């Protein structure tokens, strides 16, 4: 019997700091416009007539760019967003944004950090002034970073065990770079200085690593936003390509459940194989689609009737690599059977035509549904620009999904299955088999 614990697809885990939420946008057909400025900043806009504008400024400043001596600095950077800058205190920033009905959030993943503001059209210019101030003039005052420690501790305390398992999976698979955790280690909290944070920001928040996107306004305004940024031009942080090694990491946490993430090497973002594996992940299974309904996906059938469990396939792609796999949460006493069955399916995937068709429909639904969320769409466009320099609309992505043949998906699965399995596990791991036993 499966549950909907993992019904939300795991394409990428995002951590967020926000002040508020804005109203949903009204949509209409529109084309995405994009360009690259002389300073190499990527700029894109979708003027869809929305009464609420979303502006995202993204940088290649994710955890993969952290120095090995300062692991966790990317988590600290996004947590410090909105603190006092050279021109305004944290109180003034939050108060002024509230007065105009705007909201600000900072989120991040292993590749990027996103600074996003949402505001009504008549208050957009004021909101952009504060967004520019937050991004361009951060100071990271030591006493404010000390006051921010409880937020970091809260972030760690509220991590779902499935997220811990996926984080360990990345560490096991890549070791460094993409293997760097999204979260600061507890022993490092309070140990990263203001100077170290300022140096990391100066080397990653630069024009050549930046993308500016606007949903609900023109390309001209997006260009003006990018040109108004006062970004440093210091030497940029470097990141070597992450090599897939394969491995295993386990974190014993007790409890009644075991949470296990299994994966093989996937494909980089923007490649046809990445899209094919995204379809395959949906086809593997994503939990029941109706409340209290049965789960008839290939993944659920492979695990069998072992009692309540949750299981979902996932595919995550980065600039130079990727992971294709699954996450499952099972009772500790059933862990051996479930994990071995899931590992067998991952190494020998055999998806029927009906399963592939269902996977395509579910992925298209996800892509088009996320397009209705202005902030999600703005971040997606920014990440596409930084990944490939080319932006596809949600409708174009949906059309590309339709064009995938069953043989394309089978070939991508076959290539992925040839790689070593990596595993990350958290919870009660007494009966969880080791990766060489799968």
Helices and strands as residue ranges (DSSP letters): E 15-18, E 32-36, E 42-46, E 52-59, G 63-65, G 68-70, H 73-79, H 90-99, E 103-108, E 113-120, G 121-123, H 124-136, H 142-147, H 149-157, H 161-174, G 177-179, G 186-188, H 194-204, G 207-209, E 210-215, H 219-228, E 248-252, E 257-265, H 272-284, H 298-303, E 309-317, E 322-331, G 332-334, H 335-347, H 353-371, H 374-388, H 394-403, H 406-417, E 422-427, G 435-437
